[in-house]
Amino acid sequence: MKKTVLLLCAFAWVAVANAQTTCTRDSSILISGAIVSPWYWTPDSPYIQTKPACLNEPYSQSVTFNVPDTISNLPGVPIPIPINNLSIATSNAIVGLPTGLTYSCDPPNCVFNKNTLGCVLIYGTPTGLADTADLSIKVSISSPSFPFPIGPLDFPSIIAPTAHYYIEVRPAGQCAVGTNDLSGQLAEVKNSPNPFGDQTVISIESNVSGEFRFEVFNLTGQRMHSQSVNLLTGSNQFTFEAGDLPNGAYYFTIGNTEGMVSRMMVIAR
């Protein structure tokens, strides 16, 4: 009987360990064209979209990279170049991780080939002080145009100098519902059709009534549209007109003073 109990405990421990170290890709960015998920913080989009971590509580956050076959705006490289892969070191490549957190990759060698989704899992149990960690992911790029890898380069600052990848570390017990989590207020947020041409309908199932802010951003975090919307309890709909916005991927947010939710959308005329 004792051996059976010990065996069951061992299986349970392995299951918990696997649950904490399994990276989950966000395949929606194949449709949206975003280069990374969750999105990063910028001054025009000042929202932390990674999950908050709480001291002394298990934590995991998957980060998905959508690796293109060409890349532009590299430091010292004035023209777009083809790439073979994007990679990070299997250790010490994420600078600024809260104490107690580490990372792993899928694939395990942390080499993400072009036209694939690479996955990095940040996990562990944070210790130390409650604070906001400012992460820098050091990436290297292999290109057939260069004999040696380019890098390491600091992501996300290589994409946008004012961009940051933050993880908020909170005191124990404050992660059940985050201060930036509106899941208790907004049961469903979507737009249809998606992709769309000139207009799309934003549909929101709300558990509360009140004034919210609807905003649209491009993939560099620049605000392209902003308006106030009044939501009623139950089903809400309004139309977003794309106007002169060029084809491409965008994301929109619905928020108030307590937080926000964001969704990706694509304009394809």
C-alpha positions in Angstrom: 0.0 0.0 0.0 2.8 2.4 0.9 4.5 1.7 -2.5 1.3 2.4 -4.3 0.9 5.7 -2.5 4.5 6.7 -3.2 4.0 5.7 -6.8 0.9 7.9 -7.1 2.6 10.8 -5.5 5.5 10.4 -8.0 3.1 10.4 -10.9 1.4 13.5 -9.5 4.7 15.3 -9.1 5.7 14.5 -12.7 2.3 15.7 -13.9 2.7 19.1 -12.1 6.3 19.4 -13.3 5.2 18.8 -16.9 2.2 21.2 -16.6 4.7 23.9 -15.5 7.2 23.3 -18.3 4.9 22.8 -21.4 5.1 25.7 -23.9 1.8 26.6 -25.7 2.0 28.3 -29.0 -0.5 31.0 -29.9 -1.3 30.0 -33.5 -3.6 33.0 -33.9 -0.6 35.1 -34.9 -0.4 33.1 -38.1 -3.6 34.9 -39.1 -2.9 38.3 -37.6 0.7 38.4 -38.8 2.0 39.6 -35.4 5.6 38.7 -34.7 5.2 37.8 -31.1 2.5 36.9 -28.6 1.8 38.2 -26.0 2.4 41.7 -27.3 4.9 44.1 -25.7 4.4 47.3 -23.8 4.9 50.7 -25.6 4.0 54.3 -24.5 1.1 54.3 -26.9 -0.1 50.9 -25.7 0.8 50.9 -22.0 -0.7 47.5 -21.1 1.2 44.6 -19.7 -0.2 41.6 -21.6 1.9 38.9 -19.9 0.3 37.2 -17.0 1.1 38.6 -13.5 3.2 36.5 -11.2 2.7 36.2 -7.5 5.5 35.6 -4.9 5.9 32.0 -3.8 3.2 30.7 -6.3 4.0 28.6 -9.4 4.0 30.6 -12.6 4.2 30.0 -16.3 3.9 32.2 -19.4 4.3 31.1 -23.0 5.9 33.5 -25.5 5.3 32.7 -29.2 7.6 34.0 -32.0 6.3 34.1 -35.5 9.6 33.7 -37.5 9.5 35.4 -40.9 11.7 34.5 -43.9 13.0 38.0 -44.2 13.7 40.7 -41.7 14.1 44.5 -42.0 15.5 47.4 -39.9 18.3 45.5 -38.3 21.0 47.7 -36.7 23.7 48.4 -39.3 21.8 46.5 -42.1 20.0 49.1 -44.3 18.1 46.6 -46.5 15.8 43.6 -45.8 17.7 40.3 -45.6 16.6 36.7 -45.9 17.0 34.6 -42.7 17.4 30.9 -42.0 16.4 31.0 -38.3 16.1 33.0 -35.1 17.7 31.6 -32.0 18.4 32.3 -28.3 20.8 30.6 -26.0 19.4 27.8 -23.9 20.3 29.6 -20.7 20.9 33.3 -19.7 19.3 34.7 -22.8 16.5 36.4 -21.0 17.9 39.3 -18.9 15.9 40.7 -16.0 13.9 37.6 -15.1 12.5 37.8 -11.6 14.3 35.7 -9.0 13.0 32.1 -9.1 12.0 32.1 -12.8 13.8 30.5 -15.7 12.9 29.5 -19.2 12.9 26.6 -21.7 12.2 26.4 -25.4 10.2 24.3 -27.9 12.2 23.1 -29.8 14.6 22.5 -26.9 17.7 23.9 -28.7 15.9 27.3 -28.9 16.5 27.5 -32.7 13.4 28.7 -34.5 13.4 28.1 -38.2 11.9 30.6 -40.7 8.2 30.3 -41.3 7.6 28.5 -38.0 6.3 29.3 -34.6 8.9 29.2 -31.9 7.9 28.9 -28.3 9.6 30.1 -25.1 8.2 29.2 -21.7 9.0 31.4 -18.7 8.2 29.4 -15.6 9.1 28.8 -11.9 8.1 30.2 -8.5 9.1 33.8 -8.0 10.7 34.9 -4.8 12.2 38.1 -3.5 10.3 41.4 -3.8 7.1 42.4 -5.6 8.1 44.6 -8.5 7.8 44.9 -12.3 10.5 43.0 -14.2 11.7 44.6 -17.5 12.9 41.7 -19.7 15.3 41.7 -22.6 15.4 38.6 -24.8 18.8 38.3 -26.6 18.2 36.8 -30.0 20.6 35.9 -32.8 19.7 35.8 -36.5 21.2 33.4 -39.0 21.1 34.7 -42.6 22.5 33.2 -45.9 23.7 36.7 -46.6 26.2 36.6 -43.7 28.8 34.0 -42.7 28.2 34.5 -39.0 25.0 34.9 -36.9 23.8 38.5 -36.4 23.6 39.3 -32.7 22.8 38.8 -30.0 20.2 41.6 -30.3 17.9 42.8 -27.6 14.2 42.1 -28.2 11.8 43.9 -28.2 14.0 47.1 -28.4 15.3 46.0 -31.9 11.7 46.3 -33.1 10.7 49.5 -31.2 13.2 51.5 -29.0 10.5 52.4 -26.6 9.1 48.8 -26.3 9.4 46.7 -23.2 8.5 43.2 -22.1 7.3 43.4 -18.6 6.2 40.8 -16.0 4.5 42.2 -13.0 5.4 40.4 -9.7 2.8 40.8 -7.0 2.5 39.8 -3.4 1.2 36.3 -2.7 -2.5 35.8 -3.2 -3.1 38.6 -5.8 -3.0 36.7 -9.0 -6.4 35.0 -9.0 -7.9 38.1 -10.8 -5.4 40.7 -11.8 -5.9 44.4 -11.7 -5.5 44.4 -15.5 -7.9 41.5 -16.0 -11.4 42.4 -17.1 -12.6 38.8 -17.5 -15.0 39.3 -14.6 -16.6 42.3 -16.5 -16.3 41.3 -20.1 -17.4 37.7 -20.8 -16.6 37.9 -24.6 -14.9 40.3 -27.0 -14.5 39.6 -30.7 -14.8 41.2 -34.1 -16.5 39.8 -37.3 -15.6 39.5 -40.0 -11.9 39.0 -39.4 -10.0 39.6 -41.7 -12.2 42.4 -43.1 -12.2 45.1 -45.7 -13.6 48.5 -44.8 -15.5 47.7 -41.6 -16.0 45.1 -38.9 -18.5 44.7 -36.1 -17.1 44.6 -32.5 -19.2 42.4 -30.3 -19.0 42.4 -26.5 -20.8 40.4 -23.9 -20.6 42.5 -20.8 -21.4 41.7 -17.2 -21.5 45.4 -16.2 -22.7 48.7 -17.5 -20.4 51.7 -17.9 -18.0 53.7 -20.1 -15.1 52.0 -21.7 -12.4 53.1 -24.2 -12.0 51.4 -27.5 -8.6 51.8 -29.2 -6.8 50.4 -32.2 -3.0 50.0 -32.5 -0.7 48.9 -35.3 2.0 46.3 -34.6 4.6 48.9 -33.5 2.2 50.1 -30.8 1.1 53.3 -32.5 -2.5 54.3 -31.6 -4.5 54.6 -34.8 -8.0 55.1 -33.4 -9.6 55.9 -30.1 -13.2 56.4 -29.0 -15.4 56.1 -25.9 -18.1 53.4 -25.9 -20.9 52.9 -23.4 -21.6 49.3 -22.7 -24.8 47.8 -21.2 -25.1 44.6 -19.3 -25.6 41.8 -22.0 -24.9 42.0 -25.7 -23.3 45.1 -27.2 -22.2 45.8 -30.8 -20.7 48.7 -32.7 -19.0 49.1 -36.1 -15.4 50.0 -36.6 -14.6 51.8 -39.9 -11.1 51.1 -41.1 -11.0 54.3 -43.2 -7.6 54.9 -44.7 -5.8 52.3 -42.6 -3.5 50.2 -44.8 -3.9 46.4 -45.1 -2.2 44.5 -42.3 -2.5 43.2 -38.8 -3.7 45.4 -35.9 -4.9 44.9 -32.4 -7.8 46.6 -30.5 -8.4 47.0 -26.8 -11.4 47.6 -24.7 -10.6 49.0 -21.3 -11.5 51.2 -18.4 -9.7 52.4 -15.2 -9.6 48.8 -13.9 -7.8 47.2 -16.9 -8.3 46.1 -20.5 -8.6 43.2 -22.9 -7.0 43.0 -26.4 -7.7 41.1 -29.6 -6.0 40.9 -32.9 -7.7 41.9 -36.2 -6.6 42.0 -39.9 -7.5 44.4 -42.7 -7.3 42.7 -46.1 -9.1 44.5 -48.9 
